[in-house]
């Protein structure tokens, strides 16, 4: 398929020079999935009559899937923008809820009046398991003469329905064609597409399968091709343009949400984005910011100057480097991309000089400014950067002086990427847990979500990675429980006594398969490892032991970490569904084993109407559960206490200091000596925001009565997290961060001294 070969993308280009330079000969439009789209004014060329045949085709490269939504809109047009106006007709072409089961689709709507209407959304499987961030061709064909409405993906028929089911379907009127979004009931843009689009074509006839294949292979549109009425190939597009005229010259699309053009002969647009997090670790290739240069033509960067004014100590920085990568939303230090420029001489104004053989770049190239941080760099020191100028190989071009902001990151002991979307072919990784063994190794577990970021029921594996150097590097993944499309595993929780790891997880129908019942409730499983996570016993189902007859509607564990009490009891907290209806009540119970995992029981209700929860043992021997609330926005974290090892529980209370998003969090305890005095310290992570962002680490030194100390671990997008404590008192945090296209899983290590500097001022 010719177009796919041309648009393999920068990921391949990084390793197969001179593909970067070949890329500039073909252009596409890239949308951010947040606010960018195109609108084409209404015209009879885009009308669809009840008798006519039509084809719409396009190439797309999706940057992310979307869970819990109806998908992203590639193209849409409606005859009415108001939901309750009749008659009302329209169509939407959709993409990427899932890389396998909901990969591409369409929605047709014909509302004649309140009683007579018909709508249909057809999601189709990919021809084979597809990948996000790869090019795919779609052709949507309404063939009135042949009597079929068909959808082709990569020239393979995916869906075909009788056209007579939509014999009243038509699209006419004053509504524009939207590219990259649709409109909600109030007429506002919604359902934004995030990714790349190319060769968007409209035909006033039904293409045959042979013609679909030729459309797929055609790089440029020929305006006189039979039936072609509009074709947006984006070959004349330059960054900074506010409009694009199609190949026929008849239609002009307006760009919305794009950057305005700059007054520079080469650099049309410039954007610099700080990393999602606010911390960087000691070590090589620590990302500082991403740069997006919209160039009018291809060129080579000759020099980049960066101000380090505001940096605590220049000696903390060993080198600054500039890398080219496929995308600007994440940087993977394990495969940093193609080195463009670097400097080994760190000064207040540092010059990054192009390396030998540095390739030419264009508006599709994404750049990353990174630093090599010295092993002895001071924890808590700041690295401040500001791009001052960029000069290019074309000597006639004056240097570009951007209006760049100062970006600051704080140095901590360790900051390492452990899992990232696309790794080992998986679309998403979620739900981390971590334990430390007596030999010093770390074992981290994760959901390997192969096709999307959906929860169960999905094709999900539970796997682990092991680190023998305090989180600096991690092993290849080891599968603990291998899922299938019919029966996945996930939401694992772990606990260890330093020698044996005990792990529980759920599987099967999923919490959100309604109505769940005792006949098909979500299952619970147990496994253990006695060799530091290298091998695991076959998963053993413990559903009947936990559910008994109290919870016929199923339940799930609070993923992350559990507890081994001073009496040797292995304990986790589960949320058990009392009500089979969506959004119905769930009760928290302690699920425990007193015989090293051979048998399991469930305690009386610890908290009614709870959610994902964590448990610790206080210095008094009491058990403390911190429970997620079933509420939106910011709310105070809820807790309950048991003085009799889980047989009875206190009335729920709340922590005013721990106010944040309703999300899974972490709670752990360790004893430490500070200033000659023993302290029983509790640590709690929380998204200290109404949204899933601003992951914060809190400390209590009075058994949870107050939380006077806190530091932000990730100021941007974040979600689930878990904690581990080192013998030297340092603290490890494994966390979900940067939700594009799905979460990155980071490991961060900080010292207790660093955390204590966050003491709240009264």
LUMMIKE-295149 format. One record per residue (C-alpha): residue number from 1; residue in one letter; y, z, x. Coordinates in steps of 0.25 Angstrom, whole numbers. Layout:
# residues N
ATOM    n  res      y      z      x
ATOM  NUM    A      Y      Z      X
...
# end
This chain:
# residues 762
ATOM    n  res      y      z      x
ATOM    1    X      0      0      0
ATOM    2    X     12     -5      7
ATOM    3    X     23      4      2
ATOM    4    X     14     16      6
ATOM    5    X     13     11     20
ATOM    6    X     28      9     21
ATOM    7    X     31     23     15
ATOM    8    X     21     32     22
ATOM    9    X     33     41     25
ATOM   10    X     39     48     36
ATOM   11    X     27     57     38
ATOM   12    X     19     46     44
ATOM   13    X     31     41     51
ATOM   14    X     32     53     59
ATOM   15    X     19     50     66
ATOM   16    X     18     35     66
ATOM   17    X     31     29     72
ATOM   18    X     38     20     69
ATOM   19    X     35     22     55
ATOM   20    X     48     30     54
ATOM   21    X     56     18     57
ATOM   22    X     48      9     48
ATOM   23    X     51     19     36
ATOM   24    X     66     15     36
ATOM   25    X     63      1     31
ATOM   26    X     58      7     18
ATOM   27    X     66     16     10
ATOM   28    X     64     25     -2
ATOM   29    X     71     36    -10
ATOM   30    X     68     50     -8
ATOM   31    X     71     61    -19
ATOM   32    X     72     76    -17
ATOM   33    X     65     80    -30
ATOM   34    X     76     89    -33
ATOM   35    X     88     81    -38
ATOM   36    X     87     67    -33
ATOM   37    X     84     55    -42
ATOM   38    X     89     41    -45
ATOM   39    X     94     35    -59
ATOM   40    X     94     21    -63
ATOM   41    X    103     17    -75
ATOM   42    X     96     13    -87
ATOM   43    X     94     -2    -88
ATOM   44    X     85    -11    -97
ATOM   45    X     77    -14    -84
ATOM   46    X     71      0    -86
ATOM   47    X     69      0   -101
ATOM   48    X     54      0   -106
ATOM   49    X     51     -6   -119
ATOM   50    X     39     -4   -128
ATOM   51    X     34    -17   -125
ATOM   52    X     37    -19   -111
ATOM   53    X     29    -17    -98
ATOM   54    X     34     -9    -86
ATOM   55    X     31     -4    -72
ATOM   56    X     38      6    -64
ATOM   57    X     33      8    -49
ATOM   58    X     37     17    -38
ATOM   59    X     33     23    -25
ATOM   60    X     34     38    -23
ATOM   61    X     32     48    -12
ATOM   62    X     32     62    -18
ATOM   63    X     37     74    -10
ATOM   64    X     31     85    -19
ATOM   65    X     22     88    -31
ATOM   66    X     28     97    -42
ATOM   67    X     20    108    -49
ATOM   68    X     22    113    -63
ATOM   69    X     31    101    -66
ATOM   70    X     29     87    -73
ATOM   71    X     31     80    -60
ATOM   72    X     42     72    -53
ATOM   73    X     49     60    -59
ATOM   74    X     49     47    -51
ATOM   75    X     55     39    -63
ATOM   76    X     59     42    -77
ATOM   77    X     67     36    -88
ATOM   78    X     69     41   -102
ATOM   79    X     76     35   -115
ATOM   80    X     82     48   -118
ATOM   81    X     86     60   -110
ATOM   82    X     86     70   -121
ATOM   83    X     72     76   -124
ATOM   84    X     74     76   -139
ATOM   85    X     79     62   -142
ATOM   86    X     70     52   -149
ATOM   87    X     65     42   -146
ATOM   88    X     63     45   -131
ATOM   89    X     56     37   -121
ATOM   90    X     54     39   -106
ATOM   91    X     45     39    -94
ATOM   92    X     43     46    -81
ATOM   93    X     35     43    -68
ATOM   94    X     30     55    -62
ATOM   95    X     25     60    -48
ATOM   96    X     18     71    -41
ATOM   97    X     14     83    -48
ATOM   98    X      1     83    -40
ATOM   99    X     -4     74    -29
ATOM  100    X    -17     71    -37
ATOM  101    X    -17     75    -52
ATOM  102    X     -3     72    -55
ATOM  103    X      2     63    -45
ATOM  104    X     10     52    -53
ATOM  105    X     12     49    -67
ATOM  106    X     21     45    -78
ATOM  107    X     27     50    -92
ATOM  108    X     30     42   -104
ATOM  109    X     37     47   -116
ATOM  110    X     40     41   -129
ATOM  111    X     46     50   -139
ATOM  112    X     49     43   -152
ATOM  113    X     53     55   -160
ATOM  114    X     49     70   -161
ATOM  115    X     35     67   -167
ATOM  116    X     32     54   -161
ATOM  117    X     31     54   -146
ATOM  118    X     22     51   -134
ATOM  119    X     23     55   -120
ATOM  120    X     13     54   -108
ATOM  121    X     13     59    -94
ATOM  122    X      2     53    -85
ATOM  123    X      0     60    -72
ATOM  124    X    -10     53    -63
ATOM  125    X    -19     56    -51
ATOM  126    X    -16     50    -38
ATOM  127    X    -25     39    -34
ATOM  128    X    -30     48    -24
ATOM  129    X    -25     62    -20
ATOM  130    X    -10     58    -17
ATOM  131    X     -1     65     -7
ATOM  132    X     13     69     -9
ATOM  133    X     23     63      1
ATOM  134    X     16     49      1
ATOM  135    X     20     36     -6
ATOM  136    X     13     32    -19
ATOM  137    X     16     20    -28
ATOM  138    X     17     21    -43
ATOM  139    X     17     11    -54
ATOM  140    X     19     14    -69
ATOM  141    X     16      2    -78
ATOM  142    X     18      1    -93
ATOM  143    X     10    -12    -97
ATOM  144    X     12    -15   -111
ATOM  145    X      4    -28   -111
ATOM  146    X     -8    -21   -104
ATOM  147    X     -6     -9   -113
ATOM  148    X     -6      1   -102
ATOM  149    X      3     11    -95
ATOM  150    X     -2     13    -81
ATOM  151    X      2     21    -68
ATOM  152    X     -2     17    -54
ATOM  153    X     -1     25    -42
ATOM  154    X     -3     17    -29
ATOM  155    X     -7      5    -37
ATOM  156    X    -19     13    -43
ATOM  157    X    -19     15    -58
ATOM  158    X    -18     29    -62
ATOM  159    X    -15     30    -77
ATOM  160    X    -16     20    -88
ATOM  161    X    -13     23   -103
ATOM  162    X    -12     13   -115
ATOM  163    X      3      8   -117
ATOM  164    X      1      9   -132
ATOM  165    X      2     24   -131
ATOM  166    X     17     22   -127
ATOM  167    X     19     10   -136
ATOM  168    X     33     16   -140
ATOM  169    X     37     19   -125
ATOM  170    X     50     13   -121
ATOM  171    X     61     17   -111
ATOM  172    X     75     11   -114
ATOM  173    X     89     17   -115
ATOM  174    X    100     23   -106
ATOM  175    X     92     32    -98
ATOM  176    X     91     29    -83
ATOM  177    X     79     28    -74
ATOM  178    X     77     40    -66
ATOM  179    X     70     39    -52
ATOM  180    X     66     53    -46
ATOM  181    X     68     61    -59
ATOM  182    X     68     62    -74
ATOM  183    X     77     69    -84
ATOM  184    X     74     82    -92
ATOM  185    X     77     84   -107
ATOM  186    X     91     86   -104
ATOM  187    X     93     74    -96
ATOM  188    X     93     80    -82
ATOM  189    X     85     75    -70
ATOM  190    X     72     82    -68
ATOM  191    X     58     80    -62
ATOM  192    X     64     75    -49
ATOM  193    X     55     68    -39
ATOM  194    X     54     72    -25
ATOM  195    X     50     61    -15
ATOM  196    X     52     47    -12
ATOM  197    X     53     35    -21
ATOM  198    X     52     20    -18
ATOM  199    X     51      6    -25
ATOM  200    X     54     11    -39
ATOM  201    X     52     -2    -47
ATOM  202    X     53     -5    -62
ATOM  203    X     46    -17    -68
ATOM  204    X     47    -23    -82
ATOM  205    X     32    -26    -82
ATOM  206    X     18    -20    -80
ATOM  207    X     14    -22    -66
ATOM  208    X     -1    -25    -64
ATOM  209    X     -9    -18    -54
ATOM  210    X     -8    -29    -44
ATOM  211    X      7    -28    -45
ATOM  212    X      7    -13    -44
ATOM  213    X      1    -15    -31
ATOM  214    X     11    -25    -27
ATOM  215    X     22    -16    -31
ATOM  216    X     16     -5    -23
ATOM  217    X     16    -14    -10
ATOM  218    X     30    -20    -13
ATOM  219    X     40    -13     -3
ATOM  220    X     52    -20     -9
ATOM  221    X     55    -25    -23
ATOM  222    X     58    -39    -27
ATOM  223    X     68    -39    -38
ATOM  224    X     62    -52    -44
ATOM  225    X     48    -47    -45
ATOM  226    X     43    -48    -59
ATOM  227    X     47    -37    -69
ATOM  228    X     54    -29    -58
ATOM  229    X     67    -23    -64
ATOM  230    X     71    -12    -54
ATOM  231    X     66     -8    -41
ATOM  232    X     71      4    -32
ATOM  233    X     65      2    -18
ATOM  234    X     76     10    -12
ATOM  235    X     76      1      0
ATOM  236    X     92      0      0
ATOM  237    X     93     15     -2
ATOM  238    X    101     23      9
ATOM  239    X    103     38      9
ATOM  240    X    116     41      2
ATOM  241    X    115     30     -8
ATOM  242    X    119     34    -22
ATOM  243    X    112     22    -29
ATOM  244    X    101     12    -26
ATOM  245    X    100     -2    -32
ATOM  246    X     86     -7    -35
ATOM  247    X     80    -20    -29
ATOM  248    X     84    -28    -41
ATOM  249    X     98    -24    -40
ATOM  250    X     99    -21    -55
ATOM  251    X     98     -6    -55
ATOM  252    X    104      5    -47
ATOM  253    X     99     19    -46
ATOM  254    X    108     31    -44
ATOM  255    X    104     42    -34
ATOM  256    X    106     56    -39
ATOM  257    X    105     69    -30
ATOM  258    X    105     61    -17
ATOM  259    X    115     64     -5
ATOM  260    X    127     56     -4
ATOM  261    X    129     46      8
ATOM  262    X    136     51     20
ATOM  263    X    147     44     28
ATOM  264    X    139     41     40
ATOM  265    X    134     27     44
ATOM  266    X    120     31     46
ATOM  267    X    117     45     39
ATOM  268    X    119     43     24
ATOM  269    X    114     57     20
ATOM  270    X    110     70     27
ATOM  271    X    103     82     22
ATOM  272    X     99     94     30
ATOM  273    X     90    105     23
ATOM  274    X     86    118     29
ATOM  275    X     72    122     28
ATOM  276    X     67    129     16
ATOM  277    X     65    142     23
ATOM  278    X     75    150     31
ATOM  279    X     65    155     43
ATOM  280    X     60    148     55
ATOM  281    X     49    153     64
ATOM  282    X     48    154     79
ATOM  283    X     41    141     84
ATOM  284    X     42    126     85
ATOM  285    X     47    117     74
ATOM  286    X     54    126     64
ATOM  287    X     62    118     54
ATOM  288    X     77    121     52
ATOM  289    X     81    110     43
ATOM  290    X     78     96     38
ATOM  291    X     87     84     39
ATOM  292    X     87     72     30
ATOM  293    X     96     60     35
ATOM  294    X     98     48     26
ATOM  295    X    101     37     36
ATOM  296    X    106     23     32
ATOM  297    X     97     17     42
ATOM  298    X     86     21     52
ATOM  299    X     91     28     65
ATOM  300    X     86     38     75
ATOM  301    X     92     51     77
ATOM  302    X     98     53     91
ATOM  303    X    103     67     91
ATOM  304    X    104     79     81
ATOM  305    X    114     90     84
ATOM  306    X    111    104     78
ATOM  307    X    120    116     79
ATOM  308    X    113    129     81
ATOM  309    X    125    138     79
ATOM  310    X    121    150     71
ATOM  311    X    108    151     78
ATOM  312    X    105    165     83
ATOM  313    X     99    161     96
ATOM  314    X     98    147    102
ATOM  315    X     86    152    110
ATOM  316    X     78    153     98
ATOM  317    X     77    138     97
ATOM  318    X     69    130    107
ATOM  319    X     72    116    101
ATOM  320    X     77    109     89
ATOM  321    X     70     97     84
ATOM  322    X     71     86     73
ATOM  323    X     59     81     66
ATOM  324    X     57     70     56
ATOM  325    X     47     72     45
ATOM  326    X     43     66     32
ATOM  327    X     50     76     23
ATOM  328    X     62     86     24
ATOM  329    X     57     97     15
ATOM  330    X     47    103     25
ATOM  331    X     44    104     40
ATOM  332    X     31    106     46
ATOM  333    X     31    111     60
ATOM  334    X     16    108     62
ATOM  335    X     20     93     60
ATOM  336    X     35     92     62
ATOM  337    X     36     77     61
ATOM  338    X     43     68     71
ATOM  339    X     52     73     82
ATOM  340    X     66     66     81
ATOM  341    X     75     75     90
ATOM  342    X     75     88     98
ATOM  343    X     82     97    107
ATOM  344    X     77    107    117
ATOM  345    X     91    112    121
ATOM  346    X     96    122    110
ATOM  347    X    111    123    109
ATOM  348    X    121    127     99
ATOM  349    X    122    112     96
ATOM  350    X    109    106     99
ATOM  351    X    106     91    100
ATOM  352    X     92     86     96
ATOM  353    X     90     73    103
ATOM  354    X     81     62     98
ATOM  355    X     67     62    104
ATOM  356    X     61     49    111
ATOM  357    X     56     40    100
ATOM  358    X     63     47     89
ATOM  359    X     61     38     77
ATOM  360    X     72     32     68
ATOM  361    X     74     39     55
ATOM  362    X     80     35     41
ATOM  363    X     83     42     28
ATOM  364    X     69     46     25
ATOM  365    X     67     54     38
ATOM  366    X     67     69     37
ATOM  367    X     71     77     49
ATOM  368    X     69     92     52
ATOM  369    X     77    100     62
ATOM  370    X     68    110     68
ATOM  371    X     68    121     79
ATOM  372    X     58    126     89
ATOM  373    X     60    141     88
ATOM  374    X     57    150    101
ATOM  375    X     46    160    100
ATOM  376    X     55    171    104
ATOM  377    X     66    167     94
ATOM  378    X     72    179     87
ATOM  379    X     67    182     73
ATOM  380    X     79    182     64
ATOM  381    X     87    173     72
ATOM  382    X     94    161     65
ATOM  383    X     93    146     69
ATOM  384    X    105    139     63
ATOM  385    X    106    124     63
ATOM  386    X    116    113     59
ATOM  387    X    114     98     61
ATOM  388    X    127     94     67
ATOM  389    X    125     79     70
ATOM  390    X    115     68     71
ATOM  391    X    116     55     79
ATOM  392    X    108     43     78
ATOM  393    X    102     33     88
ATOM  394    X    111     22     83
ATOM  395    X    123     25     92
ATOM  396    X    133     18     83
ATOM  397    X    130     29     72
ATOM  398    X    139     41     73
ATOM  399    X    132     55     73
ATOM  400    X    130     61     59
ATOM  401    X    137     74     57
ATOM  402    X    130     81     45
ATOM  403    X    136     92     36
ATOM  404    X    124    100     40
ATOM  405    X    123    115     36
ATOM  406    X    118    126     45
ATOM  407    X    104    130     43
ATOM  408    X     99    143     47
ATOM  409    X     84    148     49
ATOM  410    X     79    162     54
ATOM  411    X     69    163     64
ATOM  412    X     56    172     61
ATOM  413    X     43    174     68
ATOM  414    X     35    163     62
ATOM  415    X     37    152     52
ATOM  416    X     26    142     50
ATOM  417    X     21    132     40
ATOM  418    X      7    134     36
ATOM  419    X      4    124     25
ATOM  420    X     13    113     19
ATOM  421    X     11    102      8
ATOM  422    X      3     90     13
ATOM  423    X     -5     98     23
ATOM  424    X    -20     95     23
ATOM  425    X    -17     85     11
ATOM  426    X    -13     96      1
ATOM  427    X     -1     94     -8
ATOM  428    X      3    109     -8
ATOM  429    X      0    123     -2
ATOM  430    X      3    136     -9
ATOM  431    X     -1    150    -11
ATOM  432    X     -1    157      3
ATOM  433    X     -8    169      7
ATOM  434    X    -10    175     21
ATOM  435    X    -17    187     28
ATOM  436    X    -18    192     42
ATOM  437    X    -31    195     49
ATOM  438    X    -34    206     60
ATOM  439    X    -35    195     71
ATOM  440    X    -21    191     68
ATOM  441    X    -23    178     61
ATOM  442    X    -17    174     48
ATOM  443    X    -24    168     36
ATOM  444    X    -16    160     26
ATOM  445    X    -21    154     13
ATOM  446    X    -15    144      4
ATOM  447    X    -18    135     -8
ATOM  448    X    -20    121     -3
ATOM  449    X    -15    113    -16
ATOM  450    X    -20     99    -13
ATOM  451    X    -13     91    -24
ATOM  452    X     -1     99    -28
ATOM  453    X      6    112    -28
ATOM  454    X     -1    116    -42
ATOM  455    X     -8    129    -44
ATOM  456    X    -22    129    -49
ATOM  457    X    -29    122    -55
ATOM  458    X    -28    112    -43
ATOM  459    X    -35    107    -31
ATOM  460    X    -32    119    -22
ATOM  461    X    -39    125    -10
ATOM  462    X    -37    138     -4
ATOM  463    X    -36    138     11
ATOM  464    X    -31    146     23
ATOM  465    X    -25    144     37
ATOM  466    X    -26    154     49
ATOM  467    X    -15    158     59
ATOM  468    X    -19    165     72
ATOM  469    X     -5    165     78
ATOM  470    X      3    173     67
ATOM  471    X      6    161     59
ATOM  472    X     11    151     69
ATOM  473    X      0    141     67
ATOM  474    X    -11    140     56
ATOM  475    X    -25    134     56
ATOM  476    X    -30    123     48
ATOM  477    X    -33    126     34
ATOM  478    X    -46    133     30
ATOM  479    X    -51    131     15
ATOM  480    X    -55    143      8
ATOM  481    X    -57    138     -6
ATOM  482    X    -57    123     -8
ATOM  483    X    -52    118    -22
ATOM  484    X    -55    106    -30
ATOM  485    X    -47     98    -41
ATOM  486    X    -56    106    -51
ATOM  487    X    -55    119    -44
ATOM  488    X    -45    124    -35
ATOM  489    X    -42    137    -28
ATOM  490    X    -29    144    -25
ATOM  491    X    -19    156    -25
ATOM  492    X    -27    163    -15
ATOM  493    X    -24    178    -10
ATOM  494    X    -29    184      2
ATOM  495    X    -31    198      9
ATOM  496    X    -37    202     22
ATOM  497    X    -41    215     29
ATOM  498    X    -39    208     42
ATOM  499    X    -54    203     43
ATOM  500    X    -58    198     29
ATOM  501    X    -49    189     20
ATOM  502    X    -51    191      5
ATOM  503    X    -45    179     -3
ATOM  504    X    -44    177    -18
ATOM  505    X    -40    165    -25
ATOM  506    X    -40    158    -39
ATOM  507    X    -46    144    -43
ATOM  508    X    -49    135    -54
ATOM  509    X    -41    133    -67
ATOM  510    X    -28    139    -62
ATOM  511    X    -19    149    -68
ATOM  512    X    -11    139    -75
ATOM  513    X    -23    132    -82
ATOM  514    X    -20    136    -96
ATOM  515    X    -27    142   -104
ATOM  516    X    -35    148    -94
ATOM  517    X    -47    156    -99
ATOM  518    X    -59    164    -94
ATOM  519    X    -68    151    -95
ATOM  520    X    -58    144    -85
ATOM  521    X    -49    155    -79
ATOM  522    X    -44    153    -65
ATOM  523    X    -55    158    -55
ATOM  524    X    -53    169    -44
ATOM  525    X    -60    168    -31
ATOM  526    X    -62    176    -18
ATOM  527    X    -66    173     -4
ATOM  528    X    -65    180     10
ATOM  529    X    -64    176     25
ATOM  530    X    -69    185     36
ATOM  531    X    -65    176     47
ATOM  532    X    -50    176     46
ATOM  533    X    -49    165     36
ATOM  534    X    -58    154     43
ATOM  535    X    -69    155     33
ATOM  536    X    -70    160     19
ATOM  537    X    -81    164      9
ATOM  538    X    -84    154     -3
ATOM  539    X    -74    158    -14
ATOM  540    X    -80    167    -24
ATOM  541    X    -76    168    -38
ATOM  542    X    -71    182    -43
ATOM  543    X    -65    177    -56
ATOM  544    X    -74    185    -65
ATOM  545    X    -72    198    -57
ATOM  546    X    -57    197    -58
ATOM  547    X    -55    192    -72
ATOM  548    X    -65    200    -80
ATOM  549    X    -62    199    -95
ATOM  550    X    -48    203    -93
ATOM  551    X    -42    190    -89
ATOM  552    X    -48    178    -95
ATOM  553    X    -36    169    -92
ATOM  554    X    -37    170    -77
ATOM  555    X    -28    174    -66
ATOM  556    X    -25    172    -51
ATOM  557    X    -22    180    -39
ATOM  558    X     -8    183    -33
ATOM  559    X    -10    173    -21
ATOM  560    X     -7    178     -7
ATOM  561    X    -12    191     -2
ATOM  562    X    -20    203     -8
ATOM  563    X    -22    217     -3
ATOM  564    X    -33    226      3
ATOM  565    X    -30    240     -1
ATOM  566    X    -32    252      8
ATOM  567    X    -45    254      0
ATOM  568    X    -50    241      4
ATOM  569    X    -48    234    -10
ATOM  570    X    -45    219     -9
ATOM  571    X    -34    217    -20
ATOM  572    X    -26    205    -25
ATOM  573    X    -18    204    -38
ATOM  574    X    -21    193    -49
ATOM  575    X    -13    188    -61
ATOM  576    X    -22    188    -72
ATOM  577    X    -19    180    -85
ATOM  578    X    -18    188    -98
ATOM  579    X    -13    176   -106
ATOM  580    X    -19    162   -106
ATOM  581    X     -6    156   -109
ATOM  582    X      3    149    -99
ATOM  583    X     13    160    -94
ATOM  584    X      5    171   -100
ATOM  585    X      3    185    -95
ATOM  586    X     -4    188    -81
ATOM  587    X     -8    202    -77
ATOM  588    X     -9    206    -62
ATOM  589    X    -22    213    -58
ATOM  590    X    -27    218    -45
ATOM  591    X    -40    210    -41
ATOM  592    X    -47    218    -31
ATOM  593    X    -60    220    -23
ATOM  594    X    -66    232    -17
ATOM  595    X    -78    226    -10
ATOM  596    X    -72    216     -1
ATOM  597    X    -71    205    -11
ATOM  598    X    -85    205    -17
ATOM  599    X    -80    209    -31
ATOM  600    X    -66    209    -38
ATOM  601    X    -60    217    -49
ATOM  602    X    -46    216    -56
ATOM  603    X    -38    229    -58
ATOM  604    X    -30    233    -71
ATOM  605    X    -17    225    -74
ATOM  606    X     -7    228    -63
ATOM  607    X      4    220    -69
ATOM  608    X      5    213    -83
ATOM  609    X     11    200    -83
ATOM  610    X     11    198    -68
ATOM  611    X      9    186    -58
ATOM  612    X      5    184    -43
ATOM  613    X      5    198    -37
ATOM  614    X      3    205    -23
ATOM  615    X     -3    219    -20
ATOM  616    X     -1    229     -9
ATOM  617    X     -5    243     -6
ATOM  618    X      7    253     -4
ATOM  619    X      7    264      7
ATOM  620    X      4    273     -5
ATOM  621    X     -9    266     -8
ATOM  622    X     -3    260    -21
ATOM  623    X     -5    246    -24
ATOM  624    X      7    237    -27
ATOM  625    X      7    224    -34
ATOM  626    X     19    214    -33
ATOM  627    X     19    205    -45
ATOM  628    X     25    191    -47
ATOM  629    X     33    191    -61
ATOM  630    X     30    180    -71
ATOM  631    X     45    176    -72
ATOM  632    X     54    165    -67
ATOM  633    X     66    167    -58
ATOM  634    X     69    180    -50
ATOM  635    X     62    193    -55
ATOM  636    X     59    206    -49
ATOM  637    X     45    207    -43
ATOM  638    X     35    216    -50
ATOM  639    X     26    227    -45
ATOM  640    X     15    237    -49
ATOM  641    X      8    248    -42
ATOM  642    X     -5    254    -43
ATOM  643    X     -8    268    -37
ATOM  644    X    -23    268    -40
ATOM  645    X    -28    255    -33
ATOM  646    X    -25    246    -44
ATOM  647    X    -31    253    -56
ATOM  648    X    -17    255    -63
ATOM  649    X     -4    249    -60
ATOM  650    X     11    254    -62
ATOM  651    X     21    248    -71
ATOM  652    X     27    235    -65
ATOM  653    X     40    237    -57
ATOM  654    X     49    227    -51
ATOM  655    X     56    226    -37
ATOM  656    X     71    223    -39
ATOM  657    X     71    218    -24
ATOM  658    X     60    208    -26
ATOM  659    X     66    199    -35
ATOM  660    X     63    184    -35
ATOM  661    X     55    173    -40
ATOM  662    X     42    175    -47
ATOM  663    X     32    171    -37
ATOM  664    X     20    175    -29
ATOM  665    X     25    184    -17
ATOM  666    X     19    193     -7
ATOM  667    X     17    208     -5
ATOM  668    X     11    215      7
ATOM  669    X     12    228     15
ATOM  670    X     11    233     29
ATOM  671    X     15    245     36
ATOM  672    X     24    245     48
ATOM  673    X     32    254     58
ATOM  674    X     46    252     59
ATOM  675    X     56    261     67
ATOM  676    X     45    270     69
ATOM  677    X     42    272     54
ATOM  678    X     30    267     46
ATOM  679    X     34    258     35
ATOM  680    X     25    253     23
ATOM  681    X     31    239     21
ATOM  682    X     29    230     10
ATOM  683    X     33    215     11
ATOM  684    X     35    206     -1
ATOM  685    X     39    192     -2
ATOM  686    X     46    186    -14
ATOM  687    X     54    174    -18
ATOM  688    X     68    181    -18
ATOM  689    X     74    171    -28
ATOM  690    X     72    166    -42
ATOM  691    X     66    153    -37
ATOM  692    X     54    151    -27
ATOM  693    X     63    152    -15
ATOM  694    X     68    163     -5
ATOM  695    X     55    169     -1
ATOM  696    X     59    183      4
ATOM  697    X     51    194     11
ATOM  698    X     54    209      6
ATOM  699    X     50    222     13
ATOM  700    X     48    236      7
ATOM  701    X     46    248     15
ATOM  702    X     44    258      3
ATOM  703    X     31    252     -3
ATOM  704    X     39    242    -12
ATOM  705    X     49    252    -18
ATOM  706    X     60    243    -12
ATOM  707    X     61    230     -4
ATOM  708    X     74    232      4
ATOM  709    X     71    221     15
ATOM  710    X     69    206     13
ATOM  711    X     70    193     21
ATOM  712    X     70    178     16
ATOM  713    X     57    171     21
ATOM  714    X     60    157     15
ATOM  715    X     74    155      8
ATOM  716    X     69    142      1
ATOM  717    X     58    138     -8
ATOM  718    X     46    147     -7
ATOM  719    X     35    153    -16
ATOM  720    X     22    161    -13
ATOM  721    X     21    170      0
ATOM  722    X     12    180      7
ATOM  723    X     14    190     18
ATOM  724    X      6    195     30
ATOM  725    X      9    206     40
ATOM  726    X      7    206     55
ATOM  727    X      4    218     64
ATOM  728    X     17    217     71
ATOM  729    X     24    218     57
ATOM  730    X     28    204     56
ATOM  731    X     26    198     42
ATOM  732    X     20    184     39
ATOM  733    X     24    177     26
ATOM  734    X     17    164     21
ATOM  735    X     25    157     10
ATOM  736    X     26    145      2
ATOM  737    X     40    138      5
ATOM  738    X     47    125      3
ATOM  739    X     41    119    -10
ATOM  740    X     42    104     -6
ATOM  741    X     33     97     -9
ATOM  742    X     25    110    -10
ATOM  743    X     26    123     -2
ATOM  744    X     25    125     13
ATOM  745    X     17    137     17
ATOM  746    X     25    145     28
ATOM  747    X     21    157     36
ATOM  748    X     33    165     41
ATOM  749    X     32    178     50
ATOM  750    X     43    188     51
ATOM  751    X     45    201     58
ATOM  752    X     47    214     50
ATOM  753    X     60    216     58
ATOM  754    X     65    202     53
ATOM  755    X     62    206     39
ATOM  756    X     69    220     40
ATOM  757    X     82    213     43
ATOM  758    X     82    209     29
ATOM  759    X     84    223     24
ATOM  760    X     93    223     12
ATOM  761    X    107    228     13
ATOM  762    X    111    238      2
# end
